[in-house]
Amino acid sequence: VVRRIFTNSRERWRQLNVNGAFAELRRLIPTHPPDRKLSKNDILRLALRYISFLDQILTDQDHEDRQGLAGNLLEDGLQGALSPNYSCQSSNEGDSDGLMEEQTGLQHLHLRSR
C-alpha cells in the first residue's frame, strides 16, 4: 500500500513536470489567436515548424549577407513547409483551419521583423 502511494505520488509529480514543459513550450510558439487551446501533439508539431521557419530565416539572412541579394523566404518554399499537410497530417480533422491561421500568423511575424 505504501509503495503504491509512493508510485502514484511520483507519477503525479512527473505528469506535472511534463505538463509544465508543454505549457512553457506553448508560450514560445506564436499563434493566432494567442490564447488558442492546443493539444500536446499540436504544440510539438507547431514547435517543429516554428524551429524550421526560424532556421530558414537565418539561412536566408546568411545567404543575403553572402550574396548581397534580397531573398524572400515565403516565395522560396517556406510557405509549403508551414502548411498543415507538410510531412504529417493533423491528428484532428478540424485542426487544419487553425493550422492555416498559424501559418498566416508566422508569416505576419516574419514580415514585421524585416
Residue pairs with C-beta under 8 A, 6 or more apart in sequence:
22 40
22 43
25 43
25 44
25 47
26 38
26 43
28 47
28 50
29 38
29 43
29 46
29 47
29 50
30 50
30 105
30 106
30 109
31 38
31 46
31 101
31 102
31 105
32 101
32 102
32 104
32 105
36 98
38 46
39 91
39 92
41 91
42 90
42 91
42 95
42 98
42 99
45 88
45 90
46 99
46 102
49 81
49 82
49 86
49 102
49 106
50 106
52 81
53 78
53 81
53 82
53 106
53 110
56 73
56 76
56 78
56 81
57 73
57 110
57 113
60 71
60 73
60 76
63 69
63 71
64 70
64 71
73 110
74 107
74 110
79 103
79 107
80 86
82 102
82 103
82 106
82 107
83 99
83 100
83 103
84 90
84 95
84 96
84 99
84 100
84 103
90 96
90 99
